[in-house]
Amino acid sequence: MTDEEKKEEGLKGIVRLAGRDLKGARRLQTALTDLKGIGPSMARAVVKASGLNGDKKIGTLEDDEIDKLNEVIQNPIDKGVPRWMANRKKDYKTGEDRHLLGGDIEMTEREDISREKDIQSRRGIRHQRGLPVRGQRTRSTGRKGMTVGVEREKLKEKAEKSEES
């Protein structure tokens, strides 16, 4: 038996973390980036806060290490990850710094947009009209539907000529 076969013998094929299946053959730090809401820097911080080796394969982790990692992922701010790394700082309802994962991100984003539409804020109105929200220019980009400008006039003329014939 070679060294690689011995290493892969104790390797789990799939590891379940934060409600998601991760491939056991990947490095811990890179495998964590497969979770929605965790990027490379957040993965590095989670690994450091849990006290594990980020270069280790995720499939070689013991059950207690996986549980510890799961706890840090669920409550990163409480477990030593800096507050500024949270993806939901000063939550609208609670006022706390939170870090959301998976479907919670999409659901919260939808709630925020619908709240802005309801209160008729500038951003909400831009969302309703399908316009850019963050100050992008609209004169030359972001056009939808039928061609705009000179081309549109030419299309109208062609349509009128075909109706006459």
C-alpha positions as CSV (number, residue, x, y, z in Angstrom):
1,M,0.0,0.0,0.0
2,T,1.4,3.4,-1.0
3,D,1.3,6.5,1.2
4,E,-1.5,8.1,-0.8
5,E,-3.7,5.0,-0.5
6,K,-3.2,5.0,3.3
7,K,-4.1,8.7,3.4
8,E,-7.2,8.2,1.3
9,E,-8.3,5.1,3.3
10,G,-9.5,7.3,6.2
11,L,-11.0,9.9,3.9
12,K,-14.7,10.6,3.9
13,G,-16.1,11.1,0.4
14,I,-18.7,13.7,1.5
15,V,-18.8,15.9,4.6
16,R,-22.0,17.7,5.6
17,L,-21.5,21.3,6.8
18,A,-24.1,24.0,7.3
19,G,-26.7,22.0,5.5
20,R,-24.6,21.4,2.4
21,D,-22.5,18.4,1.2
22,L,-18.9,19.2,0.6
23,K,-16.4,16.9,-1.3
24,G,-14.0,15.3,1.2
25,A,-11.0,15.3,-1.1
26,R,-10.7,19.1,-1.1
27,R,-8.6,21.3,1.3
28,L,-10.6,22.6,4.2
29,Q,-10.2,26.2,3.4
30,T,-11.2,25.9,-0.3
31,A,-14.0,23.5,0.5
32,L,-15.6,26.1,2.8
33,T,-15.8,28.6,-0.1
34,D,-18.4,26.2,-1.7
35,L,-20.9,27.4,1.0
36,K,-22.9,30.4,-0.1
37,G,-21.9,33.3,2.1
38,I,-18.3,32.2,2.7
39,G,-15.6,33.6,0.5
40,P,-11.8,33.0,0.7
41,S,-11.1,35.5,3.5
42,M,-14.1,34.4,5.6
43,A,-13.0,30.7,5.1
44,R,-9.5,31.6,6.3
45,A,-11.0,33.4,9.4
46,V,-13.3,30.4,10.2
47,V,-10.4,27.9,10.0
48,K,-8.3,30.1,12.2
49,A,-11.1,30.6,14.8
50,S,-11.8,26.9,14.9
51,G,-8.1,26.1,15.4
52,L,-7.8,23.7,12.6
53,N,-5.3,23.3,9.8
54,G,-6.6,24.8,6.5
55,D,-4.4,22.7,4.3
56,K,-5.8,19.4,5.7
57,K,-8.4,17.6,3.6
58,I,-11.9,18.1,4.8
59,G,-12.6,14.4,4.6
60,T,-9.9,13.5,7.1
61,L,-11.5,15.6,9.9
62,E,-12.9,13.8,12.9
63,D,-16.6,14.2,13.9
64,D,-15.8,16.5,16.9
65,E,-13.7,18.7,14.6
66,I,-16.6,18.9,12.1
67,D,-19.0,19.8,14.9
68,K,-16.6,22.6,16.1
69,L,-16.2,23.9,12.5
70,N,-20.0,23.9,12.2
71,E,-20.4,25.9,15.4
72,V,-17.9,28.5,14.1
73,I,-19.7,28.7,10.8
74,Q,-23.1,29.2,12.4
75,N,-21.9,31.9,14.9
76,P,-18.6,33.3,13.5
77,I,-18.7,36.6,15.4
78,D,-19.3,34.9,18.8
79,K,-16.4,32.4,18.1
80,G,-13.7,35.0,17.3
81,V,-14.2,36.1,13.7
82,P,-13.9,39.9,13.5
83,R,-17.3,41.8,13.3
84,W,-16.3,43.6,10.1
85,M,-16.2,40.3,8.2
86,A,-19.9,39.7,8.8
87,N,-22.1,40.0,5.6
88,R,-25.0,41.6,7.5
89,K,-23.8,44.4,9.7
90,K,-26.3,46.2,11.8
91,D,-29.3,44.1,10.8
92,Y,-32.5,46.2,10.1
93,K,-34.7,44.3,12.5
94,T,-32.3,43.4,15.4
95,G,-29.5,45.9,15.0
96,E,-26.9,43.2,15.5
97,D,-24.0,42.1,13.3
98,R,-24.9,38.7,11.7
99,H,-23.4,36.4,9.1
100,L,-25.9,34.8,6.8
101,L,-25.5,31.5,4.9
102,G,-27.2,29.8,2.0
103,G,-30.9,30.5,1.4
104,D,-31.0,33.0,4.2
105,I,-29.0,35.5,2.1
106,E,-31.5,35.4,-0.8
107,M,-34.5,35.6,1.5
108,T,-33.1,38.6,3.4
109,E,-32.2,40.4,0.2
110,R,-35.8,39.9,-1.1
111,E,-37.2,41.2,2.2
112,D,-35.0,44.3,2.1
113,I,-36.0,45.1,-1.5
114,S,-39.7,44.6,-0.8
115,R,-39.4,46.8,2.3
116,E,-37.8,49.6,0.2
117,K,-40.5,49.2,-2.4
118,D,-43.2,49.5,0.3
119,I,-41.8,52.7,1.9
120,Q,-41.2,54.1,-1.6
121,S,-37.6,55.0,-1.0
122,R,-35.4,56.1,-3.9
123,R,-33.9,52.6,-4.2
124,G,-37.3,50.9,-3.9
125,I,-38.6,53.0,-6.8
126,R,-35.6,52.2,-8.9
127,H,-36.1,48.5,-8.2
128,Q,-39.8,48.8,-9.2
129,R,-38.9,50.4,-12.5
130,G,-36.1,48.0,-13.2
131,L,-33.5,50.7,-13.3
132,P,-30.0,50.6,-11.9
133,V,-30.1,51.2,-8.2
134,R,-26.5,52.1,-7.3
135,G,-25.9,55.3,-9.4
136,Q,-24.9,53.8,-12.7
137,R,-25.5,55.9,-15.8
138,T,-28.5,55.1,-17.9
139,R,-27.9,57.2,-20.9
140,S,-25.9,54.6,-22.9
141,T,-26.1,51.4,-20.9
142,G,-28.8,49.2,-19.3
143,R,-31.1,49.3,-22.2
144,K,-33.8,46.6,-22.5
145,G,-36.3,45.7,-25.1
146,M,-36.5,47.2,-28.6
147,T,-33.4,48.9,-29.9
148,V,-33.2,52.6,-28.9
149,G,-32.3,55.6,-30.9
150,V,-31.7,55.8,-34.6
151,E,-32.1,52.1,-35.1
152,R,-35.6,52.2,-33.6
153,E,-36.7,55.0,-36.0
154,K,-35.5,52.8,-38.9
155,L,-37.4,49.9,-37.6
156,K,-40.6,52.0,-37.3
157,E,-40.2,53.2,-40.9
158,K,-39.8,49.7,-42.2
159,A,-42.9,48.6,-40.2
160,E,-44.9,51.5,-41.7
161,K,-43.7,50.7,-45.3
162,S,-44.7,47.0,-44.9
163,E,-48.1,48.0,-43.6
164,E,-48.7,50.2,-46.6
165,S,-47.8,47.5,-49.1
